[in-house]
């Protein structure tokens, strides 16, 4: 072993944790990203896990991954390939090595590379590193399971009644906190985390504080995990190889404030809570559990002290219908789901349109159609939420651009719903919902005011349900307010009396009023980044692809190409300068994770607009290097088509 370890200073680094679904890779990755955010690094994460509740142990289909990109400044994507790969078993190495850079450091648990493990992973020989063309000098080959047992069992001895494979439900003699062998083996992920913390010179006190807070009600579990993490750090420090790099990432000073590592789903929940608090309303969520949206329900259910009401309904239809009832009663009403649930909620969404009630519909998009790819990400619900209802039923649509942006997107969706008396769709997707980023907690005073159009008191006695304010928004009368009793429903109503009406002219008028109300909503202008004045190519996207497209633009500009980016967060109504921006550039490419839905929508809205298109539907985020290679010909002065 070498005494002089090479220390490699980097601006950014990517780490990928991988193992069986039960190996705790998501937790290890989350802890590492949280600690990195705490010390001021920019982060972006990507959990990549199978749809199986619990795939067979050691199987190729059951591998769960968690990738985190750490940088000294702002980080836009989880990275294309990793500098460090943690592979907890043979199947993880077999399936995840393709995500590693040439020369990446590999950490493996040699105890999980036995003959049966190699057979399950479909290795043909026992020389698994040679079979995959991996240089052994780049691999930290650690008997990780054995080391965990040594860390938690003192003195080291076989537990009474243990079977030959070490599986027993009895606590081994000397085990920390009387833990069973099953509990001890669950700590393997923490040993791997300790190794990674050594590799990046992380302060283990930060990790310990995180675990003590997370397991506050189970201190024995916290201390066992902390002991294992220290053992992992010590193993790396004492037995490192001369070929292994230690990475250091310096932190640039950020804007002062309180930061946290936050997932998109948690940020969405916080955005809804902040909007309800700002508007002085109760927050109601009616939801039916569905991957990958369920975490919003889980998070909001923790905040009853904030006046949040959550109901886990019997199905998607009742989730939306109960939210509509809450909106009628005067709450900030939300219903959450993913693509298959939007199909079922459409009728209640349509009812909210004609009743003109404020309701936010959160659609955390996933791979489709039907059940499709439950744990993977797509942008394939755009046309559905824009047009997927009967009749003329306009509805505002927003799309969050990053995990941290989910807070602002949820807040702005709520503001639009409450101030314009309309249902609003908020699009996120599995990538931003489960991914995380560094988030600066905002001050409530800095958030935009939310002013619902309550019916003025002077209209008492002469108000009817579809009287409107100057901007065309229907006044809101909360039930129980004396002198403002009213009935709403799904049948068309007379614009003046509020009574049921089948009059042709009245229906035409009400249709136009509902349309104009949405058109009147003020949204921010479309911003252009990069070579704003003289770009040869404008890259256009919406929602969660922002970071990947921005990174591709940056790389192209570094190569000497003239490139700009315009990204949509507000999709209905579109920003007022949309046509001017998109017509300003000779070549525009619309890149999206579907078969061209945004491009089709923009062609419908803008005369003689024919963009190039880049479309992928793989269930995975864009790969920046692939974007660069495909877009480079277009950004050349003479241009070329995309293959």
HUSULMO-V916285 format. One record per residue. N is the residue number from 0. RES is the residue in one letter. SS is DSSP state (H for helix, E for strand, C for the rest). PSI is psi in degrees with one decimal (999 if undefined). OMEGA is omega in whole degrees, 0 to 359 (none if undefined). Layout:
BEGIN
{{N;RES;SS;PSI;OMEGA} {N;RES;SS;PSI;OMEGA}}
END
This chain:
BEGIN
{{0;X;C;142.3;185} {1;X;C;144.0;177} {2;X;C;-33.3;183} {3;X;C;94.6;182} {4;X;C;136.0;178} {5;X;C;129.9;177} {6;X;E;119.9;186} {7;X;E;118.5;179} {8;X;E;126.9;182} {9;X;C;152.1;172} {10;X;C;-28.8;182} {11;X;E;157.7;180} {12;X;E;152.2;180} {13;X;E;130.9;179} {14;X;E;136.2;177} {15;X;E;120.9;175} {16;X;E;134.3;180} {17;X;E;145.6;180} {18;X;E;-168.4;176} {19;X;E;158.9;179} {20;X;H;-27.4;180} {21;X;H;6.6;184} {22;X;H;-1.9;176} {23;X;C;30.8;181} {24;X;H;-36.1;179} {25;X;H;-40.8;179} {26;X;H;-45.4;180} {27;X;H;-43.9;179} {28;X;H;-40.4;179} {29;X;H;-41.2;179} {30;X;H;-45.0;181} {31;X;H;-41.0;179} {32;X;H;-36.2;179} {33;X;H;-44.6;179} {34;X;H;-39.7;180} {35;X;H;-40.4;177} {36;X;H;-35.3;181} {37;X;H;-36.4;181} {38;X;C;3.4;173} {39;X;C;4.1;177} {40;X;C;149.1;167} {41;X;E;142.2;182} {42;X;E;154.5;170} {43;X;E;131.4;184} {44;X;E;158.7;178} {45;X;E;100.5;172} {46;X;E;132.1;182} {47;X;E;98.7;187} {48;X;C;157.2;182} {49;X;C;166.3;179} {50;X;C;-17.0;180} {51;X;C;137.3;175} {52;X;C;-45.4;173} {53;X;C;98.5;180} {54;X;C;159.7;178} {55;X;C;136.3;183} {56;X;C;131.6;177} {57;X;C;6.2;182} {58;X;C;154.6;180} {59;X;H;-33.4;183} {60;X;H;-11.8;185} {61;X;H;10.1;184} {62;X;E;131.2;178} {63;X;E;135.6;181} {64;X;E;156.1;175} {65;X;E;115.4;182} {66;X;E;134.6;179} {67;X;E;133.5;179} {68;X;E;123.7;183} {69;X;E;136.2;179} {70;X;E;161.5;179} {71;X;C;-25.0;177} {72;X;C;-150.6;182} {73;X;C;136.7;180} {74;X;C;131.0;187} {75;X;C;-25.7;184} {76;X;C;165.5;176} {77;X;C;-0.9;180} {78;X;C;150.0;179} {79;X;C;-52.1;183} {80;X;C;154.8;186} {81;X;E;150.5;174} {82;X;E;-26.7;180} {83;X;E;128.5;177} {84;X;E;123.0;172} {85;X;E;119.5;179} {86;X;E;108.7;186} {87;X;C;-13.5;177} {88;X;C;177.6;184} {89;X;H;-39.3;180} {90;X;H;-37.9;179} {91;X;H;-42.8;179} {92;X;H;-42.1;183} {93;X;H;-42.2;186} {94;X;H;-24.1;188} {95;X;H;-12.9;182} {96;X;H;-26.0;179} {97;X;H;-17.3;179} {98;X;H;3.4;182} {99;X;E;143.3;175} {100;X;E;155.6;172} {101;X;E;129.5;180} {102;X;E;8.5;179} {103;X;E;151.7;174} {104;X;E;130.6;181} {105;X;E;131.3;175} {106;X;E;122.0;181} {107;X;E;154.9;173} {108;X;E;100.9;184} {109;X;H;-21.1;177} {110;X;H;-16.1;180} {111;X;H;24.4;178} {112;X;C;37.3;177} {113;X;C;176.0;182} {114;X;H;-44.3;180} {115;X;H;-37.3;178} {116;X;H;-43.7;180} {117;X;H;-35.1;179} {118;X;H;-44.8;178} {119;X;H;-35.5;181} {120;X;C;2.0;176} {121;X;C;34.2;170} {122;X;C;145.3;183} {123;X;C;-21.5;181} {124;X;C;171.0;176} {125;X;C;-14.0;176} {126;X;C;71.3;186} {127;X;H;-32.7;178} {128;X;H;-45.2;178} {129;X;H;-37.0;180} {130;X;H;-32.7;181} {131;X;H;-0.6;179} {132;X;C;33.4;181} {133;X;C;130.1;178} {134;X;C;117.5;182} {135;X;H;-25.9;180} {136;X;H;-16.3;179} {137;X;H;3.5;187} {138;X;E;128.1;170} {139;X;E;101.0;183} {140;X;E;102.5;188} {141;X;E;130.4;172} {142;X;C;70.4;194} {143;X;H;-45.0;181} {144;X;H;-43.2;178} {145;X;H;-42.1;181} {146;X;H;-35.5;178} {147;X;H;-42.9;178} {148;X;H;-41.6;180} {149;X;H;-35.0;182} {150;X;H;-31.3;188} {151;X;H;-4.0;179} {152;X;E;118.2;181} {153;X;C;129.1;353} {154;X;C;157.1;182} {155;X;C;122.4;179} {156;X;C;158.0;179} {157;X;C;136.5;178} {158;X;C;145.9;178} {159;X;C;135.0;177} {160;X;C;11.4;182} {161;X;C;147.8;176} {162;X;C;173.6;183} {163;X;C;-26.6;179} {164;X;C;6.6;176} {165;X;C;4.9;183} {166;X;C;121.7;177} {167;X;C;152.4;179} {168;X;C;-7.3;180} {169;X;C;150.4;179} {170;X;E;127.4;177} {171;X;C;149.3;178} {172;X;C;127.3;179} {173;X;C;6.0;181} {174;X;E;140.7;179} {175;X;H;126.1;176} {176;X;H;17.3;181} {177;X;H;26.1;183} {178;X;C;145.9;176} {179;X;E;167.0;178} {180;X;H;-36.2;178} {181;X;H;-43.3;179} {182;X;H;-37.0;180} {183;X;H;-43.8;182} {184;X;H;-22.3;177} {185;X;C;-15.1;182} {186;X;C;1.5;181} {187;X;H;-36.4;181} {188;X;H;-31.3;181} {189;X;H;-32.0;175} {190;X;H;-43.6;177} {191;X;H;-39.8;178} {192;X;H;-39.7;178} {193;X;H;-40.4;177} {194;X;H;-44.1;180} {195;X;H;-38.9;178} {196;X;H;-37.2;174} {197;X;H;-42.7;183} {198;X;H;-26.1;182} {199;X;C;13.0;175} {200;X;C;43.8;180} {201;X;C;148.1;179} {202;X;C;113.7;182} {203;X;H;-18.4;177} {204;X;H;-35.3;178} {205;X;H;-39.7;178} {206;X;H;-42.9;181} {207;X;H;-43.0;179} {208;X;H;-39.9;179} {209;X;H;-46.3;183} {210;X;H;-38.1;179} {211;X;H;-32.8;177} {212;X;H;-41.7;182} {213;X;H;-40.3;182} {214;X;C;43.3;183} {215;X;C;-33.2;181} {216;X;C;-6.2;179} {217;X;C;68.3;186} {218;X;H;-30.0;180} {219;X;H;-39.1;178} {220;X;H;-42.6;179} {221;X;H;-46.9;183} {222;X;H;-35.2;177} {223;X;H;-43.9;179} {224;X;H;-40.0;179} {225;X;H;-40.7;179} {226;X;H;-39.4;180} {227;X;H;-39.7;178} {228;X;H;-42.6;178} {229;X;H;-38.0;178} {230;X;H;-39.1;177} {231;X;H;-43.7;178} {232;X;H;-44.3;180} {233;X;H;-39.6;180} {234;X;H;-45.8;178} {235;X;H;-42.2;183} {236;X;H;-36.3;187} {237;X;H;-20.9;188} {238;X;H;20.5;182} {239;X;C;158.2;180} {240;X;C;155.3;180} {241;X;C;-19.0;182} {242;X;C;-5.3;184} {243;X;C;130.9;177} {244;X;C;143.1;165} {245;X;E;129.0;185} {246;X;E;140.4;174} {247;X;E;134.3;179} {248;X;C;112.5;179} {249;X;C;153.1;182} {250;X;C;127.2;172} {251;X;C;148.0;180} {252;X;C;132.6;179} {253;X;C;170.8;174} {254;X;C;132.7;183} {255;X;C;143.1;179} {256;X;C;178.3;180} {257;X;C;123.9;183} {258;X;E;154.3;173} {259;X;E;156.8;172} {260;X;E;121.1;187} {261;X;E;138.1;174} {262;X;E;160.8;179} {263;X;H;-40.4;180} {264;X;H;-41.5;178} {265;X;H;-40.6;178} {266;X;H;-38.0;177} {267;X;H;-47.1;179} {268;X;H;-43.8;179} {269;X;H;-36.7;179} {270;X;H;-41.6;177} {271;X;H;-41.9;180} {272;X;H;-42.6;180} {273;X;H;-39.8;180} {274;X;H;-42.5;178} {275;X;H;-41.9;179} {276;X;H;-43.9;182} {277;X;H;-36.4;181} {278;X;H;-8.6;181} {279;X;C;34.3;183} {280;X;C;160.7;170} {281;X;C;146.7;176} {282;X;E;128.8;178} {283;X;E;130.6;174} {284;X;E;119.0;172} {285;X;E;118.1;190} {286;X;E;154.2;172} {287;X;C;130.1;186} {288;X;C;132.9;176} {289;X;C;135.3;175} {290;X;C;133.9;5} {291;X;C;31.7;185} {292;X;C;-11.8;191} {293;X;H;-29.9;182} {294;X;H;-25.3;177} {295;X;H;-43.1;175} {296;X;H;-45.5;180} {297;X;H;-44.7;183} {298;X;H;-47.7;183} {299;X;H;-28.9;180} {300;X;C;-15.6;179} {301;X;C;-6.1;192} {302;X;C;45.0;176} {303;X;H;-29.7;179} {304;X;H;-19.4;177} {305;X;H;7.4;180} {306;X;C;13.9;181} {307;X;E;134.0;177} {308;X;E;123.7;177} {309;X;E;138.0;177} {310;X;E;120.3;173} {311;X;E;105.1;188} {312;X;C;170.5;183} {313;X;C;-17.8;178} {314;X;C;176.6;182} {315;X;H;-37.8;183} {316;X;H;-47.1;181} {317;X;H;-29.9;176} {318;X;H;-45.7;180} {319;X;H;-40.4;182} {320;X;H;-38.8;179} {321;X;H;-36.6;177} {322;X;H;-37.6;178} {323;X;H;-39.7;176} {324;X;H;-38.6;178} {325;X;H;-36.8;177} {326;X;H;-42.5;177} {327;X;H;-34.5;182} {328;X;H;-8.6;175} {329;X;C;20.6;178} {330;X;C;163.3;165} {331;X;E;108.9;189} {332;X;E;133.8;181} {333;X;E;143.0;168} {334;X;E;139.9;186} {335;X;E;148.8;182} {336;X;E;-172.5;169} {337;X;C;-175.1;189} {338;X;H;-53.5;180} {339;X;H;-31.6;180} {340;X;H;-30.2;178} {341;X;H;-38.6;177} {342;X;H;-44.5;184} {343;X;H;-29.4;182} {344;X;H;-7.3;189} {345;X;H;-38.3;182} {346;X;H;-43.6;179} {347;X;H;-34.7;177} {348;X;H;-41.6;177} {349;X;H;-39.4;179} {350;X;H;-37.8;178} {351;X;H;-33.0;179} {352;X;H;-49.3;185} {353;X;H;-27.9;177} {354;X;H;-14.7;180} {355;X;C;60.8;178} {356;X;C;146.9;182} {357;X;C;119.3;179} {358;X;E;135.9;177} {359;X;E;128.4;178} {360;X;E;111.4;179} {361;X;E;121.1;178} {362;X;E;103.4;176} {363;X;E;94.2;189} {364;X;E;146.9;176} {365;X;C;175.6;182} {366;X;E;135.2;179} {367;X;C;-165.9;0} {368;X;C;-179.8;183} {369;X;C;-137.3;180} {370;X;C;-32.3;170} {371;X;C;-124.2;180} {372;X;E;89.1;189} {373;X;C;-31.3;185} {374;X;C;7.6;182} {375;X;C;168.3;192} {376;X;C;139.9;174} {377;X;C;172.6;175} {378;X;C;41.9;192} {379;X;C;7.1;180} {380;X;C;4.9;187} {381;X;H;-54.0;182} {382;X;H;-30.2;178} {383;X;H;-45.8;183} {384;X;H;-22.9;176} {385;X;H;-40.2;190} {386;X;H;-2.0;190} {387;X;C;50.5;177} {388;X;C;157.3;179} {389;X;C;151.9;179} {390;X;C;179.6;174} {391;X;C;104.1;187} {392;X;C;70.7;182} {393;X;C;142.1;183} {394;X;C;130.4;176} {395;X;E;144.1;180} {396;X;E;129.2;175} {397;X;E;156.2;177} {398;X;E;122.5;180} {399;X;C;142.9;186} {400;X;C;-10.8;181} {401;X;C;166.4;177} {402;X;C;-45.7;180} {403;X;C;-34.4;180} {404;X;H;-16.5;178} {405;X;H;-30.8;178} {406;X;H;-53.9;182} {407;X;H;-38.4;180} {408;X;H;-42.4;178} {409;X;H;-39.1;180} {410;X;H;-46.5;182} {411;X;H;-35.5;176} {412;X;H;-40.9;179} {413;X;H;-41.5;180} {414;X;H;-45.1;180} {415;X;H;-44.5;181} {416;X;H;-46.3;185} {417;X;H;-36.7;184} {418;X;H;-19.4;183} {419;X;H;7.2;175} {420;X;C;62.9;183} {421;X;C;149.6;168} {422;X;E;146.4;181} {423;X;E;138.2;175} {424;X;E;129.8;173} {425;X;E;117.5;178} {426;X;E;123.0;162} {427;X;E;-162.2;172} {428;X;E;175.1;186} {429;X;H;-35.3;182} {430;X;H;-52.6;182} {431;X;H;-27.5;182} {432;X;H;-42.7;182} {433;X;H;-23.4;176} {434;X;C;169.3;181} {435;X;E;164.7;178} {436;X;E;167.2;177} {437;X;E;131.6;186} {438;X;E;124.4;176} {439;X;E;120.1;181} {440;X;C;124.6;181} {441;X;C;159.8;172} {442;X;C;135.8;182} {443;X;H;-35.2;182} {444;X;H;-23.9;182} {445;X;H;-10.4;182} {446;X;C;149.2;180} {447;X;C;143.6;176} {448;X;C;150.3;176} {449;X;C;117.4;186} {450;X;C;92.1;178} {451;X;C;148.7;182} {452;X;C;69.5;178} {453;X;E;143.5;182} {454;X;C;130.6;181} {455;X;C;147.7;181} {456;X;H;-29.8;183} {457;X;H;-12.6;177} {458;X;H;2.7;180} {459;X;C;128.9;179} {460;X;C;-18.4;180} {461;X;C;4.4;180} {462;X;C;143.0;172} {463;X;C;156.9;193} {464;X;C;-24.7;184} {465;X;C;25.2;168} {466;X;C;144.5;189} {467;X;E;151.8;173} {468;X;C;177.8;184} {469;X;C;-30.5;181} {470;X;C;6.9;177} {471;X;C;0.5;181} {472;X;C;136.0;178} {473;X;E;136.7;176} {474;X;C;148.9;181} {475;X;E;119.7;176} {476;X;C;117.7;182} {477;X;C;130.1;179} {478;X;C;139.2;181} {479;X;C;-10.4;179} {480;X;C;120.8;186} {481;X;C;132.4;177} {482;X;C;1.7;182} {483;X;C;32.6;177} {484;X;C;136.7;182} {485;X;C;166.2;178} {486;X;C;135.2;174} {487;X;C;159.8;179} {488;X;C;-177.1;185} {489;X;C;-11.6;176} {490;X;C;146.9;180} {491;X;C;142.0;183} {492;X;E;153.2;176} {493;X;C;134.2;185} {494;X;C;-24.7;183} {495;X;C;-43.5;186} {496;X;C;-25.5;185} {497;X;C;1.3;178} {498;X;C;157.8;178} {499;X;E;135.2;183} {500;X;C;135.7;172} {501;X;C;13.3;180} {502;X;C;126.0;184} {503;X;H;-44.7;181} {504;X;H;-36.6;180} {505;X;H;-41.2;179} {506;X;H;-41.0;177} {507;X;H;-42.0;179} {508;X;H;-47.6;182} {509;X;H;-37.3;178} {510;X;H;-44.7;180} {511;X;H;-35.7;178} {512;X;H;-42.5;179} {513;X;H;-38.3;178} {514;X;H;-45.1;183} {515;X;H;-33.6;179} {516;X;H;-40.2;178} {517;X;H;-41.2;180} {518;X;H;-27.8;182} {519;X;C;-11.4;182} {520;X;C;127.8;179} {521;X;C;122.3;176} {522;X;C;157.3;181} {523;X;C;151.3;177} {524;X;C;155.4;176} {525;X;C;122.4;182} {526;X;C;147.0;177} {527;X;E;132.3;178} {528;X;E;162.1;178} {529;X;E;-138.7;181} {530;X;C;74.8;189} {531;X;C;-42.6;189} {532;X;C;-30.5;190} {533;X;C;32.5;181} {534;X;C;139.2;172} {535;X;C;-18.1;181} {536;X;E;133.9;173} {537;X;E;123.3;178} {538;X;E;125.7;183} {539;X;E;137.5;175} {540;X;E;-173.6;175} {541;X;E;154.9;173} {542;X;H;-134.1;195} {543;X;H;-10.2;181} {544;X;H;1.2;184} {545;X;H;-51.5;185} {546;X;H;-41.5;180} {547;X;H;-41.7;180} {548;X;H;-36.6;178} {549;X;H;-42.3;179} {550;X;H;-39.5;178} {551;X;H;-41.8;177} {552;X;H;-45.4;181} {553;X;H;-43.4;181} {554;X;H;-40.0;179} {555;X;H;-40.5;179} {556;X;H;-36.5;177} {557;X;H;-26.9;178} {558;X;C;0.7;177} {559;X;C;3.0;179} {560;X;C;149.3;175} {561;X;C;105.3;187} {562;X;E;144.6;175} {563;X;E;166.5;180} {564;X;E;136.4;172} {565;X;E;125.5;187} {566;X;E;133.3;184} {567;X;E;127.5;168} {568;X;C;-35.0;178} {569;X;E;118.5;186} {570;X;E;-24.3;172} {571;X;E;116.8;356} {572;X;C;153.8;175} {573;X;E;152.6;175} {574;X;C;144.6;185} {575;X;C;-24.2;182} {576;X;C;13.9;184} {577;X;H;-51.4;182} {578;X;H;-44.2;182} {579;X;H;-42.5;181} {580;X;H;-48.3;186} {581;X;H;-25.3;178} {582;X;H;-7.4;184} {583;X;C;-25.3;187} {584;X;C;142.1;183} {585;X;C;-37.1;181} {586;X;C;128.9;179} {587;X;E;131.8;174} {588;X;E;130.9;177} {589;X;E;116.3;182} {590;X;E;125.6;183} {591;X;E;157.8;181} {592;X;C;60.8;175} {593;X;C;-169.1;184} {594;X;C;16.1;174} {595;X;C;34.1;185} {596;X;H;-43.7;178} {597;X;H;-41.9;179} {598;X;H;-42.9;179} {599;X;H;-41.2;180} {600;X;H;-43.1;180} {601;X;H;-36.9;177} {602;X;H;-33.7;178} {603;X;H;-33.6;185} {604;X;H;-24.4;187} {605;X;C;122.8;180} {606;X;C;137.7;174} {607;X;C;35.8;177} {608;X;C;112.6;182} {609;X;C;90.6;183} {610;X;C;161.2;163} {611;X;E;161.1;180} {612;X;E;143.2;171} {613;X;E;113.8;186} {614;X;E;132.7;173} {615;X;C;141.5;177} {616;X;C;70.7;185} {617;X;C;-6.2;185} {618;X;C;3.1;181} {619;X;C;155.1;176} {620;X;C;160.4;173} {621;X;C;152.7;172} {622;X;C;120.8;187} {623;X;H;-43.9;181} {624;X;H;-35.5;178} {625;X;H;-41.3;176} {626;X;H;-44.8;181} {627;X;H;-45.8;182} {628;X;H;-34.2;181} {629;X;H;-32.9;184} {630;X;H;-18.9;182} {631;X;H;-44.9;179} {632;X;H;-34.7;180} {633;X;H;-30.9;183} {634;X;H;-1.9;172} {635;X;C;150.0;184} {636;X;C;-39.2;182} {637;X;C;-25.0;177} {638;X;C;165.0;177} {639;X;C;166.9;179} {640;X;C;157.1;177} {641;X;C;135.2;180} {642;X;C;999;none}}
END
